[in-house]
C-alpha cells in the first residue's frame, strides 16, 4: 500500500522526483562530483557580520549562481569545532544553493 501511494504521488511530478534524487545524490557525494554539480553553476558564498547586544557575529550566505533563490534556510553548525567552516556544512549549504535555496550558515 505504501509503495502504491508513493508511486502515485511521484507520478504527479516526475521532474520533482528526479530533482530530489539529484539533491540527495549531491548530499551523499559531499565534495565529490555529482550530476547536480555537473549541471549547475557553483553557488556563491558571502561573509556577513552582524551585531546582537554589543557582540559581533559572522555567518555566510550561500546563493545560487545566476538566479534568485526560491526559498531560504538557516543552517546552524552545531557542535562541530570548525563551526560554519566544517566541510560537511559547506558542502550541504552549496547543495541547497544549487537546488535554488538561499542558505545562511
Number of C-alpha atoms within 10 A of each C-alpha: 6 7 8 9 10 10 12 11 12 14 12 10 10 12 11 12 14 12 13 13 14 18 21 13 16 23 20 13 16 17 16 10 11 16 13 19 19 9 9 15 13 16 23 16 20 11 11 12 9 10 9 7 5 7 7 9 10 11 18 19 18 27 26 24 16 11 9 12 18 11 12 15 15 11 15 12 16 10 7 11 9 11 15 20 15 12 13 15 20 20 19 20 28 27 29 24 30 25 21 20 20 23 23 21 21
